[in-house]
Amino acid sequence: MADKKDKDSKTPMYDKHKKYHDLIGRIKDMRDEKYFTNLEEMLHYHAADYIHKNKGDDGKVHFNGDNKKHREFTDTMWEKAAEHIAKEYLKMDDKAIKDLKGRKTPDGESVWENMLSRYIGGMDKEAFFDNVKDQDEMSINHITESYTKPIVGRHHQYRHTQLLKKSITEPEDVKGVEDYISMAKGHNKKDLKEVKKRKLKGIEDAIDAFGNVAGHLQHGSYHPDKPDTYK
């Protein structure tokens, strides 16, 4: 039987769901951090400057099948993102960065690239280039979609996954996430129409399912303390 608070409230099970709503809010707020804005703006500026210096008469850069030239550009983009993450997120100084860049694993791989690719969602230089190698021209209009968003989006995903791993840690959170998803789907039919209600198998499954919901929910939707935000 529901307690009196749940029965009388316009926001049923408020206390139960507040933790998960607040977690959604923290994930959404993270994307608006100045840190991410600076990363995105820096990458966009570098790409735009490259286009300005190398464009043809049509205002586009044409790689003309020159993978070496294209690869040099994407490698530089990756390096600039990695250095931003190292300095602003990991709080590394120039000396520490230089030291990492000079080290190799026993297999001869770059310690720097191996370490920083973790923070870009597992995307190393090779994977980044693979995303765009078939695009033989580059214009201002598609910098964000093809070159900036893959890096910033993967770094954001890494950050919010770490937050979820710190927040969804107990067996009772599995049931809590199931209940939250069920309630959120009821109030956000449009946002969450592609999210399936299902029995979660454990903490890792709950983290994955919750991350999926967070990616679909619009900022500020389904606040358990604000019935007028229900959709």
N, C-alpha and C positions, 0 to 999 in steps of 0.2 A: 504493500500500500504506500502511495506517495505521501511524503510528509506534508504538513500544512503549507510550508513555504512553497513547495513545488506545485501543490494543488491550486493555491491562490495566485501564484505568480503568472505574469504574462510572458515570462521567459522560463518555461519548464526546464528543470534540471540545470539551472544557472550555474550553481557551484561546480557541478560535475564537468560542464563543458567549458567553463571560463578558462581553465588552464590551456586548453587546445585552441580556443579562439585567440587568446593572448599570444600563443606561439605562432599562429598564422600572421598576426599583426607584426610580430618581431621579424618574421621572414620578409614580409612586404616592406616594412620600414628599412630593412637592410639594403634593399635594391635602390632606395633613394638616398643612401648615405653619400656625403660629399666624396668619400673615398672612391666609390664606384663611378660617380660622375666625373671625377678627375681622370680616372683610368680611361674611361670612354672618350673623353674630350682629347686626351693626349694621343691616343691611338688614331682618332679621326684626324687630328691636326697633322700627324706624321704622314698618313695616307694622302690627305689632300695636298700637302706640300710636295709629295712624290709625284702626284698627278700633274701639279702645276709645272714642275720642272721637266717632266718627261712626256707630256701629252702631245698628241698629233693635232692636225688642223681641226678635227672634230671634237676636240676637248677630252679625248680619251687616251689612256695608255694602251698601246697594242703590243702584247708580248710576242706575237707572231711565232708561236711555238717555241720560243726561247725559254725553256724550263729553268735554265741557270739564272737568267735575269729575274724571272718570276719568283724563283726560290730565294734569291737574295733578298727580295722585298719582303716575303713572308717571314723569313728568318729574322730580319730586322724588327718587324712588327712583334714577333714572339719575344725577342730579346727585350724590347722596350716594355712590354707587359710584364715580363718576368722581373725586371729590375724594379718596376713600380711596386709589384707585390712584395718583393724582398725588402724594399726600403720602408714602404708604408704599412704593410700588414705584418711582416715578420720582424720589422724594426732592425734590419741588418745594416751595418755601415759599409762604406765603400771598400774598406780593407777586407771584411768578411766576404763580400761579394767577389772581389778579385781573387781571394784564396780559393773559393769554391770553383770559380771558372778555370782555375789552373789545375784542378785535381781530376784524376781519372779513376774509374772503377777498375778492379782486376781484369775486367773484360775489355778495357780500353774505352769505355763510354764516359761521357761527360757527367761528373757528379752534379754540376750545376743544373744541367738540363734534366737529369733524372729527378732531382729534388724538386725543382720548380714546376715540372710538368704535373706533379701531384696536385699542386694548388690551382692548376688550370684544368681540373677535371680529368687528369690523366692524358691530356693532349700535349704531346711533344712537338718539336718542329716538323717532323715528318708527317705527323697526323694533320697538323694545321695546313701544310702545303697540299696534302691529299684532298682537303676540302675544296680547294679552289683551283687546282692545277688544270682542270678542263675549261676554266673561264679564261679565254685568250685576250680579253680586253677588260679594262677597269675604268669606271667613271665615278664622279662624285656621288651620283645617285645611288650606287649600290655598295659604297664603302661599309656602311653600317651592317647591312644584311650579310655580306660575304666575308668581311675582314674584322670588324669590330665586335659584332654580336657573338660570334663563336667563342672568342676569348673571354669577353666580359661575362657572357652567359654561363660558361663552364666554371669560371672562378666563383661566380655567385652561387651556382649549384653546389660547389664544394663547400662554401661557407655555410649555406643553410643546411646541408647534410650534417656537418659537424655540430651545428646547433641542435638538430633533431636527435643526434646520438647522445647529446648531453641531457636532453629533456625527456626522451622516451626510453626509459631504462628499466622499468619494473614490469612484472607480468600483468599487473592491473592496468598498466597503460595500454596494453593490447586491446582489452575490452573497452577502455575509455576512448581509444581512437575509433574503434568500430562504432560505438554509440555516437560519437561526434560526426563521423561521416554520414551515418544514417540521418541524423537530425539536420546536418548541413544540406544534404541532398533535398530534404523536404522543403527547405527554405530557399534554395538556390538551384531550382530545376534547370534554368538555362545555363548557368555557369558549369554545373556538375553533371550535365546530361550524359557525358561520355564516361563518367566515373561509375564503376560497378560496385554495388554493395556486396561484400563477401566476407566469409569467415577468415580472419587473419591467423596465420600459423605461428606467429611469434614476434619478438621485438623487431627483428630486421624487416619482417614483412610489414609490420605496423609503421615503421619509419618510411619504408618505400611508399606505402599507401598514403600516408599523411603528406609526404612530399608531393605526390601526384595531385592531391586535393589542393594543396597550397599553390601549385602552379596554375590551377584552373580558376580559383576563387578571385573575384575582383577585390581590390583593396577596400576594406571597411565593410564588406558584405557579411551578413549573418553575425551580428554582434549580439551575444546573449543578453546584454543589458539594454538593448535598444530595439524593441520590436519593430519600429518603423524602418529598420534597415533590412528586414526580411523581404525576400523577393517571392 
